[in-house]
């Protein structure tokens, strides 16, 4: 495919749409690109969904694990946000998910419930629980804790876009108005699309940088930080860092294993030129395995501390 043909590719069309939507402040590029949709926002029942599309799925037809992780993270936060101002900044403190190993096929829906706030603590920290479905199949359930934080520096935070109104169906992007960051995203997307066509591996894994390198009972993955994975304050979106940890943990084991659970503690923002994950197998038995993963910024600060559990697949006859 020639570069001149790229503008008509559905992924590149969605990239352009996401950039145009992202000019309305309040969400972030990934949320707009993956077409995250707020169906209902209420403390007792918040509902978000992401559709199965060419720009959200891997080559096997499943929704990419980072897209799933972002939906889970955003879903857990949404019910808490309903009790606060729409512009409130929530930082993930901890997140735990149990997976059922059902395939991530079709529309993914996250339903969540707020469990109020911690009592008698210095910081305001909200608690929530969530279930994620693919059609009528439960694929994950879990809990999360989120800290209310001020905007960094002199930044002004806007209400989360598209919570109370649907994004416009038709929105144009003037190519002459592109910022440097927007030009970088388009160029990166086109290069990622060329790589996925030439090498396989799925567009999103190239776009996000999910290429873990397995070692002896270990794995390592480093991705380039940039505007394509940033949240609304410029740090790596929490679901993307969670997806990075999950992908790297999986790579530390053979294809004989399935990811069944993840417990993550968020320690510092994802900043710097790159973000990396290193996974080490703690236990590998006949039926279960446990992997420890650290996610680090290029400045050396620890971003995420993660423990994952895995189950062995049945032996094919």
C-alpha positions as CSV (number, residue, x, y, z in Angstrom):
1,X,0.0,0.0,0.0
2,X,1.4,3.4,-1.0
3,X,1.5,6.2,1.5
4,X,-0.9,8.2,-0.7
5,X,-3.6,5.5,-0.2
6,X,-3.4,5.8,3.6
7,X,-6.0,8.5,4.0
8,X,-8.7,6.1,2.8
9,X,-7.8,3.3,5.2
10,X,-10.4,2.9,8.0
11,X,-7.7,3.0,10.7
12,X,-6.2,6.2,9.3
13,X,-9.7,7.7,9.0
14,X,-10.3,6.9,12.7
15,X,-6.9,8.4,13.6
16,X,-8.0,11.7,11.9
17,X,-11.4,11.5,13.6
18,X,-9.8,11.0,17.0
19,X,-7.5,13.9,16.5
20,X,-10.4,16.2,15.6
21,X,-12.4,14.9,18.6
22,X,-9.4,15.3,20.9
23,X,-9.4,19.1,20.2
24,X,-12.4,19.2,22.5
25,X,-10.4,18.9,25.8
26,X,-11.4,16.6,28.6
27,X,-10.8,13.0,27.4
28,X,-7.6,11.8,25.8
29,X,-6.5,10.6,22.4
30,X,-6.8,6.8,23.2
31,X,-10.3,7.3,24.5
32,X,-11.3,9.1,21.3
33,X,-9.4,6.7,19.0
34,X,-10.9,3.5,20.6
35,X,-14.3,5.2,20.5
36,X,-14.9,4.8,24.2
37,X,-18.6,5.5,24.8
38,X,-20.3,6.6,28.0
39,X,-23.8,5.0,27.9
40,X,-24.8,5.8,31.5
41,X,-23.0,7.6,34.4
42,X,-24.4,7.0,37.8
43,X,-22.8,5.9,41.2
44,X,-24.9,2.8,41.3
45,X,-24.7,1.8,37.6
46,X,-22.2,3.3,35.2
47,X,-22.0,1.7,31.8
48,X,-19.2,2.2,29.2
49,X,-18.6,0.3,26.0
50,X,-16.1,-0.1,23.2
51,X,-17.0,-1.8,19.9
52,X,-15.1,-4.4,18.0
53,X,-13.6,-2.5,15.1
54,X,-10.6,-2.8,12.9
55,X,-8.9,-0.1,15.1
56,X,-9.6,-1.9,18.4
57,X,-8.9,-5.6,17.5
58,X,-5.9,-7.8,16.9
59,X,-5.5,-10.1,14.0
60,X,-7.2,-12.9,15.8
61,X,-10.4,-10.9,16.1
62,X,-10.2,-10.2,19.8
63,X,-10.2,-6.7,21.2
64,X,-6.6,-5.7,22.0
65,X,-5.6,-6.3,25.6
66,X,-4.7,-2.6,26.1
67,X,-8.1,-1.5,24.8
68,X,-9.7,-3.9,27.3
69,X,-7.5,-2.6,30.1
70,X,-8.3,1.0,29.3
71,X,-12.1,0.2,29.3
72,X,-11.7,-1.6,32.7
73,X,-9.7,1.3,34.2
74,X,-12.1,4.0,32.9
75,X,-15.1,2.0,33.9
76,X,-13.9,1.7,37.4
77,X,-13.3,5.4,37.7
78,X,-16.5,6.6,36.1
79,X,-19.0,5.8,38.9
80,X,-16.7,7.6,41.4
81,X,-16.5,10.6,39.1
82,X,-20.2,11.0,39.1
83,X,-20.0,12.0,42.8
84,X,-17.5,14.7,41.9
85,X,-17.1,17.5,39.5
86,X,-16.9,16.3,35.9
87,X,-13.5,17.9,35.6
88,X,-12.0,16.1,38.6
89,X,-8.7,14.4,38.1
90,X,-8.7,10.8,39.3
91,X,-5.4,8.9,39.5
92,X,-5.5,5.1,39.8
93,X,-4.1,3.9,43.1
94,X,-4.7,0.2,42.8
95,X,-6.6,-2.1,40.5
96,X,-7.4,-5.8,40.6
97,X,-9.1,-7.9,37.9
98,X,-10.1,-11.5,37.7
99,X,-10.4,-12.8,34.2
100,X,-12.6,-15.7,33.1
101,X,-10.6,-16.5,30.0
102,X,-13.6,-15.9,27.8
103,X,-12.4,-14.4,24.4
104,X,-12.7,-10.6,24.0
105,X,-14.9,-10.8,20.9
106,X,-17.6,-8.4,20.0
107,X,-18.7,-5.3,21.9
108,X,-17.1,-5.0,25.3
109,X,-19.2,-3.4,28.1
110,X,-18.0,-2.3,31.5
111,X,-20.6,-1.9,34.2
112,X,-19.4,-0.3,37.5
113,X,-20.6,0.7,40.9
114,X,-19.1,3.3,43.3
115,X,-18.4,2.0,46.8
116,X,-18.0,5.5,48.3
117,X,-14.7,6.9,49.7
118,X,-12.1,5.9,52.2
119,X,-12.8,7.2,55.7
120,X,-10.4,9.1,58.0
121,X,-7.6,9.4,55.5
122,X,-5.6,12.5,54.5
123,X,-6.3,12.1,50.7
124,X,-9.8,11.6,49.2
125,X,-9.8,8.1,47.7
126,X,-12.8,6.6,45.9
127,X,-13.5,2.9,45.7
128,X,-15.4,1.0,43.0
129,X,-16.2,-2.4,41.5
130,X,-16.8,-3.4,37.9
131,X,-17.8,-6.2,35.6
132,X,-16.7,-6.4,31.9
133,X,-18.8,-8.4,29.4
134,X,-18.3,-9.5,25.8
135,X,-21.8,-9.8,24.6
136,X,-23.5,-11.9,27.3
137,X,-20.2,-13.5,28.4
138,X,-18.5,-12.2,31.6
139,X,-14.8,-11.7,30.8
140,X,-13.6,-9.9,33.9
141,X,-14.6,-8.5,37.2
142,X,-12.7,-6.5,39.8
143,X,-12.1,-3.5,42.0
144,X,-10.2,-0.2,41.9
145,X,-9.2,2.7,44.1
146,X,-8.7,6.2,42.7
147,X,-7.2,9.3,44.3
148,X,-8.6,12.8,43.8
149,X,-5.7,15.0,42.7
150,X,-5.3,18.6,41.6
151,X,-4.2,19.5,38.1
152,X,-0.4,19.5,37.7
153,X,1.1,23.0,37.7
154,X,-1.0,25.7,36.1
155,X,-3.0,23.3,33.9
156,X,-6.7,23.8,33.7
157,X,-8.8,20.6,33.7
158,X,-11.9,20.4,31.6
159,X,-14.9,18.2,32.1
160,X,-14.5,14.7,30.6
161,X,-15.6,15.0,27.0
162,X,-18.6,13.0,25.8
163,X,-19.9,12.0,29.2
164,X,-23.1,14.1,28.9
165,X,-23.3,14.4,25.1
166,X,-22.4,12.2,22.2
167,X,-19.4,13.2,20.0
168,X,-20.4,14.6,16.6
169,X,-20.9,12.0,13.9
170,X,-19.2,14.1,11.2
171,X,-16.2,16.1,12.1
172,X,-13.6,17.4,9.7
173,X,-9.8,17.7,10.2
174,X,-8.1,20.5,8.3
175,X,-4.6,19.1,7.4
176,X,-3.2,22.7,7.4
177,X,-4.2,23.1,11.1
178,X,-2.3,20.1,12.5
179,X,0.0,20.6,15.5
180,X,3.3,18.9,15.7
181,X,1.9,16.3,18.1
182,X,-1.0,15.6,15.7
183,X,1.4,15.3,12.7
184,X,3.5,12.8,14.8
185,X,0.4,10.7,15.6
186,X,-0.6,10.4,11.9
187,X,3.0,9.6,10.8
188,X,3.4,7.0,13.6
189,X,0.0,5.4,12.6
190,X,0.9,5.2,9.0
191,X,4.3,3.6,9.8
192,X,2.6,1.2,12.2
193,X,0.1,0.2,9.5
194,X,2.9,-0.4,7.0
195,X,4.7,-2.6,9.6
196,X,1.6,-4.6,10.4
197,X,1.1,-5.2,6.7
198,X,4.7,-6.3,6.1
199,X,5.4,-8.2,9.3
200,X,2.0,-9.1,10.8
201,X,1.4,-8.8,14.5
202,X,-1.5,-6.4,14.3
203,X,-1.7,-2.7,13.9
204,X,-2.3,-1.9,17.5
205,X,0.7,-3.8,18.8
206,X,2.9,-1.8,16.4
207,X,1.1,1.5,17.2
208,X,1.4,1.0,21.0
209,X,4.8,-0.7,20.9
210,X,3.8,-4.0,22.4
211,X,6.7,-6.2,21.3
212,X,7.8,-8.0,24.4
213,X,11.1,-9.9,24.2
214,X,11.0,-13.2,26.2
215,X,14.0,-14.4,28.2
216,X,14.7,-17.3,30.6
217,X,11.6,-17.1,32.9
218,X,11.4,-13.4,32.1
219,X,10.4,-10.9,29.5
220,X,11.0,-7.2,28.7
221,X,9.1,-4.7,26.7
222,X,9.9,-1.0,26.0
223,X,7.6,1.4,24.2
224,X,8.0,5.0,23.1
225,X,6.0,7.5,25.1
226,X,4.1,10.0,23.1
227,X,0.8,11.9,22.5
228,X,-0.8,8.7,21.2
229,X,-0.9,7.1,24.6
230,X,-1.0,10.1,26.9
231,X,-3.9,11.0,29.3
232,X,-5.3,14.5,29.6
233,X,-2.4,15.7,31.8
234,X,0.2,14.2,29.5
235,X,1.1,11.1,31.4
236,X,0.8,7.6,30.0
237,X,-2.9,6.5,30.3
238,X,-3.3,4.1,33.2
239,X,-5.0,1.4,31.1
240,X,-2.1,1.5,28.6
241,X,0.5,0.9,31.3
242,X,-1.7,-1.9,32.7
243,X,-1.9,-3.5,29.2
244,X,1.9,-3.2,28.8
245,X,2.3,-5.1,32.1
246,X,-0.2,-7.8,31.0
247,X,1.4,-8.3,27.6
248,X,4.9,-8.5,29.1
249,X,3.8,-10.9,31.9
250,X,2.2,-13.2,29.2
251,X,5.5,-13.2,27.3
252,X,7.5,-14.5,30.3
253,X,5.6,-17.7,30.0
254,X,4.9,-20.0,27.0
255,X,1.7,-20.1,24.9
256,X,0.7,-22.9,27.2
257,X,-0.5,-20.4,29.8
258,X,-3.5,-18.1,30.0
259,X,-3.7,-14.8,32.1
260,X,-6.3,-15.2,34.8
261,X,-5.8,-12.3,37.2
262,X,-3.9,-9.1,37.7
263,X,-3.3,-6.9,40.8
264,X,-1.6,-3.6,40.1
265,X,-0.4,-0.8,42.4
266,X,0.2,2.5,40.7
267,X,3.2,4.3,42.2
268,X,4.1,7.3,39.9
269,X,3.0,8.8,36.6
270,X,4.2,7.3,33.4
271,X,6.7,10.0,32.2
272,X,9.9,10.2,30.1
273,X,10.9,9.3,26.6
274,X,10.1,5.6,27.1
275,X,8.1,3.3,29.3
276,X,9.4,-0.2,30.0
277,X,8.1,-3.4,31.7
278,X,10.2,-6.3,33.0
279,X,8.5,-9.5,34.1
280,X,9.9,-12.3,36.1
281,X,8.3,-15.7,36.7
282,X,7.9,-16.2,40.5
283,X,6.2,-19.6,40.3
284,X,5.5,-22.0,37.5
285,X,3.7,-25.2,38.5
286,X,1.7,-27.8,36.7
287,X,-1.6,-25.9,36.8
288,X,-0.8,-22.3,37.9
289,X,1.9,-19.7,37.5
290,X,2.6,-16.3,39.2
291,X,4.6,-13.5,37.5
292,X,6.0,-10.3,39.0
293,X,6.2,-7.2,36.7
294,X,7.6,-3.8,37.2
295,X,6.8,-0.9,34.9
296,X,9.4,1.9,34.8
297,X,9.7,5.4,33.3
298,X,12.9,6.2,31.4
299,X,13.8,8.6,34.3
300,X,14.1,5.5,36.5
301,X,10.9,6.0,38.6
302,X,8.7,3.0,39.2
303,X,5.3,3.4,37.6
304,X,3.5,0.2,38.4
305,X,4.1,-2.9,40.6
306,X,2.1,-5.9,39.3
307,X,1.4,-9.5,40.2
308,X,-0.4,-11.7,37.7
309,X,-1.7,-15.2,37.9
310,X,-1.9,-17.6,35.0
311,X,-3.5,-21.0,34.4
312,X,-2.2,-23.8,32.1
313,X,-4.2,-24.6,29.0
314,X,-5.5,-28.2,28.4
315,X,-3.2,-30.3,26.3
316,X,-4.6,-30.7,22.8
317,X,-5.2,-34.2,21.7
